[in-house]
């Protein structure tokens, strides 16, 4: 495996190259398939539910049919489980989709051994729909290798030690759906050691890799978009240069 490198390809292609039990920590936030629900809204009794369309770069449009999306995500998680070490952890960020006066929950994660459900309080939301309470929360599912396994966990090293953490989304990031740097930073401190390998199958703007560099971990990423691949590498190099100055 090539360390401290982002693969400009589908994450399933990258994962297929990894041996079993080779990755210490996985932190990711996949596309939520919001665009499918945005373009397939149903009018019910004269009401039309609003939903946010996310415009990703390139051919990927975040618009899979729900069954296909679930099958894809379960395949990704299953591969992540294969490559995860016995004491490793997966932190998988996802949300509820609110559509047509119903909630579509990412229930497929419960096919895997979820150790804990964490709540990210974003404080605000782009979804301004009068028919719902404003949804300011996202989930981070802490998934472990097996039901019996005991992941590394250093609570004394964490910045956030409670199951609900309040973080404003990164507004300066041009990626359409970034998470703040503090989020992967906390999970790296909590569940890995220096020199460990941290993987993000949906690297986006490189936030997980930057947090790895800051904390002296090795990173590997996958990013299918050439635009975000280039932006992530540029951002990582800027942080490496800044780190060398100190």
Number of C-alpha atoms within 10 A of each C-alpha: 10 10 13 17 15 24 18 19 17 14 20 16 12 18 19 13 10 17 12 15 16 16 25 25 28 30 26 22 20 18 20 21 19 22 19 20 25 18 13 13 14 15 10 10 6 6 11 15 19 18 22 15 16 18 14 16 14 11 8 12 16 19 20 17 12 13 8 11 17 17 11 14 17 16 13 17 20 15 17 27 24 19 22 24 19 20 19 27 32 29 26 20 22 20 18 17 19 20 19 18 13 11 10 13 12 15 9 12 18 10 10 16 17 18 18 13 16 19 19 23 18 18 13 14 13 10 15 14 14 9 13 13 9 14 19 14 20 15 18 23 20 20 24 26 25 16 11 9 15 14 21 17 18 15 15 10 14 16 15 16 13 10 11 15 16 13 16 15 19 15 12 8 13 11 19 13 19 18 24 18 17 18 22 22 22 17 26 30 21 20 23 22 17 12 13 19 20 27 29 27 26 21 28 29 26 27 25 32 32 24 24 26 19 14 16 15 21 19 25 23 28 24 24 21 20 14 15 21 21 17 16 24 17 14 15 23 13 12 17 14 10 11 11 7 7 5
